[in-house]
Amino acid sequence: MFAEMGKSESSTLDDMRRNFVPWVERMLAAGKYVGWIVLDGTQPVASAGFFELEWPPHPWDPASEHRGYLLNFWVEPEYRRRRLARSLVEKALVEARRRKLRVVALHASDAGGPVYKAMGFLESNEMIYVEEAAK
C-alpha cells in the first residue's frame, strides 16, 4: 500500500514490516486489533485492520475514552471496483459498534478517499509532524 502510494522508500518499508509483526501480535493478544483478509481461493486479495485507540473525551464523543482507527486497507489492483474495500469498511464499522465506539478515524489514500467519503466519513483538518530520524 505505502509502496504504491509512493510515500516511503523500500528500506523504510522493510524496517516497518519487521517492526509491524511483533506490534500486531501484541495488539491482537491485547484485543485492541482485529483484521480481515479476503481470499480468492487461497490467494489473499484484500485486507483491512481495525485498532482501538485510547483517546481523550472529545466534542464528537464527550463521554468516551477510546476511538477506532482503520488501517492496513488494501485491495489488489485486479480486484478493485468489486466493493471489497466497502465491505471491509462495513465490517470495521460493525466492530466499532460492537465496542460502542462512536468515532472512527483513518488516513485515506487519494484512491480510497472517495470510498470513505461515500460511506459518511468526514474530512478533517488533521496535520502531522514527523521528527526526522537521527543520522
N, C-alpha and C positions, 0 to 999 in steps of 0.2 A: 504494500500500500504506500509506504513512505517513498520507496524507490520510484514507483510510478508517478507520484506527485512531484518528484524531483526536489524533495525537501531535505535530503540528507545524503552524505557520502557513504559509499559502501562500507568503509571501515567503521564509521559511526553506527551503521545499521548492524554490523557484525557484533559490536560491543553491546548494542541494545538487545539483540537476540540472546546473547549469553546471559545477560542480567535479567531478562524477562522471565525465563523459565523458573528460576528459584522464586521470583516475586509472585508469579501467578500460582505456583504451588502453595505458597504461604497464604495467599488471599483465598484460594479455593478451600483450603483447610479451615480458614477462619470464617468461612461462609460469606465473605464480602464480595466475591467474584463468581459469576456464572457465565458460561459461554455456550455457544451453539455452533455446530458445523453441519452444513448441508452437504450431503453426499449425492453423487450420481454414480450409483453402483458403489464402488469402493473409493472413488475419486472425490476428494474434497473440492467443492466448487464455490462455497460461500461460507463466511463465518461472521460472528459478532460476539461482543462481550458486554457485560453489564457489571458495573462496580459500584458498591455503596460507599459513599464518602461521608466522613464526619464533616459537618458544615454548620456554622452558627445559624441561629434563627435569622430569618430574612423576611423582608416585606412580602415576598411571594409565598412564604410559608413560615409565619411568625412563631409557630409552636415546635417545629421540627429541628432536630439537631443533625439531620442527615439529608443527603440528596443522592440521586442516582447519576451515574455518568456512563455514557455509551462509548465504547472503544472497540478497536480491532474489527471494524466492519470492513468486509472485503467480499467482492463478487468477481470471480474470474471473468475476463473480458467477454468470452464467448457465451457466458451465461447471464449477461446483463440484459435489462429490459424484459425480464421474466417475473418481476415483482418479488424476487428473492430478498433484496435489501428491505423492502417494505415489510415483508413477512417477518424478517428478523427484528426490525424495529418494533413491530407489534408484539412479538414475544418479549422483548426487553421491557416494553411498557406494561405488559401483564406482570412481569417480575417486580417492577416498581410499585404497582398497585398492591401486589401481594405483600410487599414490605411496607405498605402505607406511606410511600414517598410521593409527594406531590410535585416535586421539582426534579427534572431530569435534564442534564446538560450534555453537550458533546462539542467537538470541534469537527466541522464538516469540510470535506474537500470541495473543490469547485463543482465536481460532478455529483457529489452527494447532497449538496445544499438544497437543490430543488426537491429532492425526495423528502427531506426532513421538513422543509417549509410547507409542502403539500399536506403533511401529517399534523400540522399545527405547531411546530416548533417556531419560536420567535428568534429573530436575530438580536444579538445583544451588542453592547459596547465594550466587551471584554478586550483588554490589552494584555500583553505578556512581556516580561523582561526575563532574559536568559543570560546569566553570568557566563562569560567565556571561560573555558577550561584553562587552567594554568599550563603554560607551555614549557 
